[in-house]
């Protein structure tokens, strides 16, 4: 859900802010980068003492994708339990609203939500199973008036005054979408267009076995990239 919503909100040109922690935060930043969007990471540590250390590569990816990483601490400051909560107030302060994906009882997420409410900003929540311990915070916030959402558009509708428009799917973004397909399926996908193509023509062009072609076509169809038509014809979805 973190990746899905980060990607979809990025397509509306929104700058997505999170804390670069392991888990939901990491998925959020990764989702934005995949969608060629804009992201800001707020650290609970100094910029030369990245926390968590396993996210050093993510730190570099955010910078490489023209993202922004900020910290209010000196370069080599080590993260503390207090600095996590201090970091959350910046995430909330920079945002026009927050989306709560998960959070256990008394989690840092609930603190971010509290700060957001105090500043008269909107809190959006993805509902969770009652059996999920990390579903406590979003469910509790919904009970107290948080806005239940099931898609990015539910959030966009709440900011009608901002005239937020979805990014056009130019050739550039179509190419980026193709890059998301597994490398081994690229060749077949690129020869399938809007006009139907027969499997025999695909076999001639690829020089692959019937078994290989059938398997790749099946996977592309399951992933939602192509549609199979009568007579073993295929076209892009």
MOFEN-V241276 format. One record per helix or strand of 3 or more residues. SS is the DSSP state (H for helix, E for strand). FROM is the first residue (numbers start at 1). LEN is the number of residues. If there is no record, write none. Layout:
ss=SS from=FROM len=LEN
ss=SS from=FROM len=LEN
//
This chain:
ss=H from=2 len=9
ss=E from=15 len=4
ss=H from=24 len=11
ss=E from=38 len=5
ss=H from=53 len=12
ss=E from=68 len=3
ss=H from=81 len=14
ss=E from=97 len=4
ss=H from=108 len=11
ss=E from=122 len=4
ss=H from=133 len=11
ss=H from=152 len=11
ss=H from=171 len=9
ss=H from=183 len=9
ss=H from=199 len=8
ss=H from=210 len=13
ss=E from=226 len=4
ss=E from=233 len=4
//
